[in-house]
Amino acid sequence: MAIITLTRGSLSATYKLAESLCKQNPECTSVSREEIIKYAAKYGMEETGMSDTGYMEVQPPQFWDRQAAQRRQYLIYFKASLMDFVVKDNIVYHGHLAQFQLSDVPKILRVRVDASLDFRVQALMKESNYTQSEASKHISEIDSRRKNWAKFLYNVDFNDTLNYDMVLNMGKMSVDTMADIIFRAARSQEYTVDEEAKKTIRDVHFKSIILAHLARATRTRGMELMIECESDTGKVKVRGLGPIVGSDTWENDIREVIKSVEGVEEVDVCC
């Protein structure tokens, strides 16, 4: 089993890289950020107002605005959708920031595909009708937005190499060479998903679905809750600061929503 995330710049190289990796390992499934967002409709992604796959490419993050709640829902729905794929075993995900949502998932090989600004400008000019000046400006704006979104959503530095296990320069090597390097690393002991890691992944998946149900239900939407769960037993523990008045209703609402999730056998709610 391999879990690989490819963080891309403004070019389409990661699409080709993901295809090359899946050719080397036919058991792998390639999935993009755009596909995850469309898939997330099953959880209610359209309700967030952020279901447009190009939203983060044109909309700068704002720390204090009326969409704060929608962004929280977006993150919850996106993670649940992404985990639906991760839990199925071999996956090559290519996108922008989703790898930061998987910080609680073990054995992930996090790869960033990068290149010099000049290389990216020349490549974009070939892919579009941009002039050199327009291509340079476009790339600069995209880089700035992604850096700001990473800081806003996950409080991380998008350009910090410590957030990646591997940074590959597409200006220095071919797609097939990059795929060979990644595939060799993915088969190493450090990134081989063992039974313990699979158990953790199942639990993270289970929790992500529970949180998605809580975020979508009118009665529990916006509640700040701590969830502990075991996918194998179906036991769920919920901790949160309940209201002084109406705590019984609060607990019952939480319990009923969580019990509607497939696989849940027991719910313990404590305020």
Summary of the structure (lengths in Angstrom):
residues: 271
radius of gyration: 20.2
end to end distance: 39.1
largest distance: 63.7
contacts: 806
relative contact order: 0.15
helix: 52%
strand: 15%
